[in-house]
Amino acid sequence: MNEMFSIAGKVAVITGAGGVLGGSIARSFIKAGAKVAAIDIRQENLDVRIKELKELGGDVVGLVANALDITSLEKAAQDVVKQWGRIDILLNIAGGNLPGATLAPEQSFFDMNIADWDKVTRLNLDGTVYPSYAFGKVMAEQGKGSIINISSMAAYSAITRVPGYSAAKSAVTNFTQWLATEVALKYGDGIRVNAIAPGFFIGDQNRAVLINPDGSLTERSVKVIAKTPMKRFGDINELNGAVQFLCSDAASFITGALLPIDGGFSAFSGV
Ligand SMILES: NC(=O)c1ccc[n+]([C@@H]2O[C@H](COP(=O)([O-])OP(=O)(O)OC[C@H]3O[C@@H](n4cnc5c(N)ncnc54)[C@H](O)[C@@H]3O)[C@@H](O)[C@H]2O)c1
């Protein structure tokens, strides 16, 4: 591969590495020669991931940590530095919607469960800010590093039924721009912060609202496909190249950017 796009030898911390998207990116990073510190709150998810990454021949360490707990994140950051001496990349993948935070079709905003609003906004916003604080501090000391956050199509324009997830992902976009600006001004051009905005991918968190039990498209997913010029859902592996590019030297002048990976969904008015 062209050297410019290489991440070989880089140390990457991946939160939510036990999940669908984190797993796909972790496998692609290992195949690209990166060292991976896989972080997840669930030991059982981590065990499966570490076994799989080791079978790929990867240089990998698994750390149980909560993206909402600074103490556990700072301990994890120390462990990674002890293991490999530095942290080049942080992928803030832990996050997602929660079933209780999605309004049923017949519910209104005023039926929303406030406790679930709190949980989903915390997971997606604080769950991005706290790891950036703990691992970003190491990057600030190094004067070098790349952080990638996960925003959403819900950050561009309103998507019905998911108020907490949408608000938190919009905040992730804003935090990406804020932190990119802050670290470039204070620490120079070696630290970059960007976000990707995945379009519609079938994952465990949204399968039930997009696919009927008989495998056909739900009313909601028919609308999604109608507004996607490429006329299909994304394959989870289609995020990997974009993430690698943003972490590589090929993106050395890109910071504060939000890259949609959406088959054209965000570009299309629907008309
Ligand atoms: N799947 C999609 O279609 C899609 C689309 C757009 C954006 N995203 C975003 O991608 C990210 C990952 O989605 P996914 O589908 O892989 O989710 P997932 O549920 O498969 O994985 C999430 C992982 O994060 C872990 N986790 C949860 N809370 C944590 C915490 N507090 N600390 C550490 N780990 C924690 C979980 O144990 C799980 O292993 C989320 O931010 C989600 O919003 C996904």
The ligand as a MOL file (V3000), in Angstrom:
LIG
                    3D

  0  0  0     0  0            999 V3000
M  V30 BEGIN CTAB
M  V30 COUNTS 44 48 0 0 0
M  V30 BEGIN ATOM
M  V30 1 N -24.4850 0.2210 13.5670 0
M  V30 2 C -24.8800 1.2990 12.8840 0
M  V30 3 O -25.6370 1.2370 11.9360 0
M  V30 4 C -24.3830 2.6500 13.2750 0
M  V30 5 C -24.7390 3.7440 12.4920 0
M  V30 6 C -24.3070 4.9940 12.8680 0
M  V30 7 C -23.5100 5.1360 13.9800 0
M  V30 8 N -23.1870 4.0480 14.7310 0 CHG=1
M  V30 9 C -22.3730 4.2870 15.9040 0
M  V30 10 O -21.2640 3.4070 15.9360 0
M  V30 11 C -20.9050 3.1640 17.2970 0
M  V30 12 C -20.8470 1.6810 17.5800 0
M  V30 13 O -22.0280 1.0650 17.1460 0
M  V30 14 P -22.1690 -0.5180 17.0950 0
M  V30 15 O -23.2830 -0.8110 16.1630 0
M  V30 16 O -20.8400 -1.1490 16.8670 0 CHG=-1
M  V30 17 O -22.6430 -0.8100 18.5970 0
M  V30 18 P -22.5470 -2.1610 19.4610 0
M  V30 19 O -23.6550 -2.0970 20.4530 0
M  V30 20 O -22.4130 -3.3610 18.5950 0
M  V30 21 O -21.1600 -1.9870 20.2410 0
M  V30 22 C -20.9620 -1.0600 21.2590 0
M  V30 23 C -19.9030 -1.6170 22.1960 0
M  V30 24 O -19.6110 -0.6090 23.1640 0
M  V30 25 C -19.5650 -1.2020 24.4530 0
M  V30 26 N -19.9160 -0.1980 25.4480 0
M  V30 27 C -21.1560 0.2420 25.7670 0
M  V30 28 N -21.0860 1.1490 26.7440 0
M  V30 29 C -19.7760 1.2960 27.0480 0
M  V30 30 C -19.0710 2.0810 27.9760 0
M  V30 31 N -19.7070 2.9150 28.8180 0
M  V30 32 N -17.7320 1.9780 28.0320 0
M  V30 33 C -17.0590 1.1260 27.2090 0
M  V30 34 N -17.6880 0.3410 26.3060 0
M  V30 35 C -19.0210 0.4370 26.2290 0
M  V30 36 C -20.5570 -2.3410 24.4040 0
M  V30 37 O -20.2660 -3.3330 25.4040 0
M  V30 38 C -20.3740 -2.8590 22.9710 0
M  V30 39 O -19.3940 -3.8910 22.9230 0
M  V30 40 C -21.9250 3.9190 18.1420 0
M  V30 41 O -21.3990 5.1830 18.4760 0
M  V30 42 C -23.0910 4.0660 17.2160 0
M  V30 43 O -23.8750 5.1540 17.5600 0
M  V30 44 C -23.5940 2.8100 14.4060 0
M  V30 END ATOM
M  V30 BEGIN BOND
M  V30 1 1 1 2
M  V30 2 2 2 3
M  V30 3 1 2 4
M  V30 4 1 4 5
M  V30 5 2 4 44
M  V30 6 2 5 6
M  V30 7 1 6 7
M  V30 8 2 7 8
M  V30 9 1 8 9
M  V30 10 1 8 44
M  V30 11 1 9 10
M  V30 12 1 9 42
M  V30 13 1 10 11
M  V30 14 1 11 12
M  V30 15 1 11 40
M  V30 16 1 12 13
M  V30 17 1 13 14
M  V30 18 2 14 15
M  V30 19 1 14 16
M  V30 20 1 14 17
M  V30 21 1 17 18
M  V30 22 2 18 19
M  V30 23 1 18 20
M  V30 24 1 18 21
M  V30 25 1 21 22
M  V30 26 1 22 23
M  V30 27 1 23 24
M  V30 28 1 23 38
M  V30 29 1 24 25
M  V30 30 1 25 26
M  V30 31 1 25 36
M  V30 32 1 26 27
M  V30 33 1 26 35
M  V30 34 2 27 28
M  V30 35 1 28 29
M  V30 36 1 29 30
M  V30 37 2 29 35
M  V30 38 1 30 31
M  V30 39 2 30 32
M  V30 40 1 32 33
M  V30 41 2 33 34
M  V30 42 1 34 35
M  V30 43 1 36 37
M  V30 44 1 36 38
M  V30 45 1 38 39
M  V30 46 1 40 41
M  V30 47 1 40 42
M  V30 48 1 42 43
M  V30 END BOND
M  V30 END CTAB
M  END
